[in-house]
Amino acid sequence: MDIQYITIEKLGSSHNNGVIQYLNKVLNHDVNNKVWDWEFDTLKNTVFTMAKDGALIIGTQSMLPLELCIGDKVVNTAKSETSYLNGNYRGKKIFEQLYQLAIDEIHKRGSLLIWGFTPAIKAWRNNLKFMAYDDEMLIAEGLVGYYPLRSNAWKSRNLLVAIGKYGIVNFHSFQNRMKLNGVLKSRNDIAVSESLRNKNDITNLYSEIRGGQLDAITLEMSPTYINWRLDANPVIKYSKKYFYIQNRLIAIAIYAITDGKLILSDLTYIGDDTVLKHVLKYLVKNNKCHSIQYWGNKSHPLNQSIFSVLSSMGATTRVDTSRCFVYKNLDESNSYIMPTELSKWYINGLWTEGFHI
């Protein structure tokens, strides 16, 4: 065994056909040249490392440089991605060495905090010495409209079963729609816009979410990040709606509709839950969807309110064990205040890689 640990210097897709082919074999989403260049050759200081046994690629690890706001400070951090090791090489400390190489490289480029989501929480907690949480991330999903019968249902061998399931689902959908009428209310003082009225509206809204707490953490919603994560995303087509009272932005909804499901990546708002209910009613009324989904961490107060209102609409909530939250603080100079509680982290779908949420 001749294991080499390599940092890829030229990240363009034209230089990495072999790595792209490898990722397409091991990841649960497709990676073509356009997707590769968007994810790994757009953000300055991106790190991509791999382990090879001779000519054979056996593992990968990347770090995406992303900014977080911690209190009033913008902090350079990195999101851990494409963590993979060939099963034949596990238990030999190869992945740990590969991961440490990626940490060392991104740390040299200025990142002070590593974070991400993984189903392999024991490896991150025990071997990589990350803070790791296996029950923090929740998914809420509920029916909000008519659920269509599958187009191929008539060819089903169990036609009666298919029709029975169809009837049961739409009965639950009818029940939920009755709940919606009682839960969701419109407000006459809120106006919706397809675009921002002022360029700093989102950053100001997120600043209000942090509320002056020096250890409160949110994404840094800069125009650069929004353009990369949303507008230039080659996989998901997002819609954005901005909700105002006069000229003050009080809520944003960023979402995509996939196979009739409205998936909310961001549902940030300030004020009481009448604002949230107004936004949800607008989304359900103005989009063709049979269900709605939201993902976030259960400890943050804003997410707790969102999950509570969705539950009152008939949504069910479950722990997302495929995306356990992990992080590691590399800051030795105490340049920011690191929170000790996950209630200080406001995590939603925009923290994910951008392939499903």
N, C-alpha and C positions, 0 to 999 in steps of 0.2 A: 504494500500500500504506500503510494507516494502522494500524500495530500498536500495540495497547494491552496493557499488562501490569497485570493486576488481581489483587488479593488479595480473596477472597470473605470478607465480614465476617459475614454470616448464613449459617451452615452447615447449617441444617435443610433437609430434603429439599423442603419446601413452597416454599422460595425458590430451588431449583436444578433445576427440571425440565429446562431446556435442557442443563445440564451432564450430568445423569444420562442423557439421551437420547444425548448425544455419547459418553459413556463406553461405553454399550452397543454402539456402532458400532465402537469401536476396541480394547476389552479382550477377553481370552479367557475372561471369566466375566461372568455377568449381574449387573447392578446395579439392584435395585429400590429403592423408598423405604426399606424396612426395612434393607436392606444398607447403603445410603448413610448412614443415620442411625447405624447401629452403627459403621461405620468412621470417619466424618468428623465426627460430631456428638455423640460420647460423651466422648472424652478432651479435657480442658482444654488449651488452647494448640495444638490442631491447626491446621495451615496448609494452605490449598488456594489455589493460584494458577492463573491461566489467561491465555493470550494470545489476543487477538481481532484479526482484520482487519476493521474495521468491525463488522458484526453477526455475523460468522462466527467461531465458536470454532475455533482452529487448533492449540492446544496446552494441555496441563495438566501440573501438577506439585503433588504434595502432600507434606507432612511430618507423620508421626505421632509425637507426643512419647512416647517410651518410656524407661524407666529401665534402665540397665545397672549392674551392680556391677563396679567396677574396684578390685581389692584389697578394702580394707575401706570404700571410699567408694561411695555411691549417686550416680550421675552422670546428669544430665538429657541425654538424647540424642534424636535424631530419626531415624526410618526413612523413607527416600525411597520414595515410591510414585507410581503413576499418571503415570509419565514418558512423555509422548507429544507428538509434533509431526507435523502434517500433512506428508506427503512433499513436497508442492509448495513448502514453505517451508524446506526443509533447506538448509544451507550458507550461511545468511544471518545467523548468530549470534543468531537469535531464541530458540532453545532455551536457549542459554547465558545470555541475559539473563533469561529466565523462571526458570531454575533459580537464578540468583543472587538474584532477588527472593525466592524461597522460602527460600533459606538465610538471607538478611538478616532475614526475618520470624521464622523459628524461632529464630535466634540472639538476637534481641531478647527473645524469650519464654523464654530461659534455656538452650537446648540448646547443648552444648559439643562435640558429636560427631555427624556425619551418617554414616549407613551404609545399605546396602541391597544388593539383588541385581538384576542386569541382564544381558541378553544383549549389549547394546551397549557392550562393555567399552572399546573404543577411544575412544568419545566421553567416557566418564567419566575415562579415564586421560589423554588428550591435551587435551581441550577443557575439562573441569571440574577437572582437576588433582587427581583422587582417587588414593589408593592402590587398585590394582585387581589382582585375581587371577583368571586365567581357568581354572585347573585345580584349584581348592581344594575345591569342593563336589562330594561324591560321592553317588550313589544306589546302595544295595545292595538287590537283590530276589531272592528265592528261593521256589521251590515248597515248600509244607509239607503239602499235602493234595490230595485228589482234585479235579481240574479238570473241571467239568461241560461236556458238549457244548452248544454254543450252541442255544438253543431253535429258531432258524430254520435250523439246519444242514440239515435234511431238504429244505428248499426251495432249497438251494444248487445252482447250476449245476455246480459241481465237488464233488459229494457225496463222491467217493472221496478227494479232496484234503483236504476238511474232516475226514473220519473219520481219515485218515492223520495229520494234524496233531494231532488229538485224542489218538490213540494215542501219538504221540511225546512230547507234553507230559506225559501221565500216566505214561509210562515214566520220564521224568526225575523226575517227582514221586515215583514209587516209589523210585527211587534215593536221592533226597534224604531220604525218610522213613526209609530204612535208616541214613543218616548221622545223622539226628536221634537215633535210639536210642543211638548211640554217643557223640554229642557232648553232648546235653542231659541233665543229671542234676538230680534234686530234692534239696533239703536239708531235713531234718526240723526244723531250728531256725528256719526262716523262716516267718512267718505273713503272710497277705495280708489286707488290709483295704479296704473300699469307701470309707472316709473316713479323714481324718487323726485321729490320736489326740491330737495337740497342734497348736495353730494355727501354731506356728513351725517345724514339722517340715521343710517344704520349704525355707524360707530357711536353716535350719541345714544341711540336706543340701547345698545349693548352696554354702554357705560352706565346707564340707569339700572340695568340688570345687576351690575356689580355693586351698585349702590354705595360707592365710596369705601367698601371693605378692601383692605390692603391685601387680603389673601383670597379674594374671590377670583375665579378663573373662568374666562370665556374665550372663544375664538377671537382673533383680531380680524374683524370683518372689513378688511381693506379692499379697495377696488381691485388690486392685484390678485388677492385671494379669490374674490367673487368671480372675477373673469376666468381664472384658471379652473376653479372647482366647479363652477356652474356653466358659464357661457361657452367656454371652450371644451367642455366635457363631450367627448365623442360617443359616449355610451348612452347617456340619459338626457332627454330633452326636458328641461325644467321650466316651470311657470313660476312667476314671482308676482305677488300682490302686496301692495303697501296700503295700510289703513291709517287715516289721519283724522285728528280732531283739529279743525282749522289748519294750521301749518305745522302741527306737531305730529310726528310719526309715533303711533302708539302700538302698532303691531305689524309684523310681516309674516307672510305665509309663502314658503318656498316648497314646491311639490312637483311630483310627476305622476302621471296616470299610466299604469301598466296593466294591461288585460283587465281593465275595468276597476282596478284598485287605485285609489288616490293615496299615494305614499307621501307623507309629510316629512320633509327633511328638516324644516325649521318652522316653528310656530311660536315665535318670540313675541311677547306682549307685556305691556305695563298697565297697571290699574287692576280693578277687580275682575272677577270671572265673567261679568257681562260683556267685557271686551272679547274675551276668548269665545264666548257663545255666539257673539255677533259674527266673528271671523269664521267659525265652523259652519254656521248657518249659510253664510255667503258661499263658502266652498261647496257644500253639499247641493245648494240650490243651483249653482252656476256651472257645475261640471257633471258630465255623464259618468257616473261611477256607481258601482254596487256596494263598495266597501271602502273604509278609510283606515289607515294605519299610521301609527306614530311610534318612534323609537327614542329612548333616552335613558338617563340614569335616574333611578328612583329616589335618590337622596336629596336632589336639588328641589327647593320649594316650588319653583316655577313648573318643573316637570311633575311634581306631585299634584299640582292644580290641574294640569293638562290630563293626566291619567285619571283623576277623579271625575272630571267632566265627561271624558270619553266613556268611563265606566257607567255614568248615569245615562248615557245614550245607548247602553246595551253592549258596549265593547267588552271583550275579554282580554285579560292581561296575563302574560307569561314571562318568565325569565328567559333571556336570550343567552344560552350557554355557549353558543357559537362565537359570541363576541364578549368574552370576559375582559374587563378593563384592567390594564396593567400600566405602571409608570415607574420611572427611576429618575431621581433628582441627581444631576451631575454638578450642581452649583456649589462650589466650595467657598465662595466669597460672600455668601448670603446677600446677593444683590437684589433679591426679592423675598417676600415672605411666603414660604411654602405652606399651604393649608394642611392641616392634620385630619380634616374631615371631608368626605366626598360631597357633603352638602354644599361645599364651596365651589364645586366644579359644575358648570352648566354644560352638559353634554347632550347633543342631539344628533340627528342624522348627518349633518354637515361635517361631523368629525370622522365619518367613515370614508372609505376609499373612493366612493363615487361610482360603484358598479351596480349597486342594488337599492340604495337609499338616496 
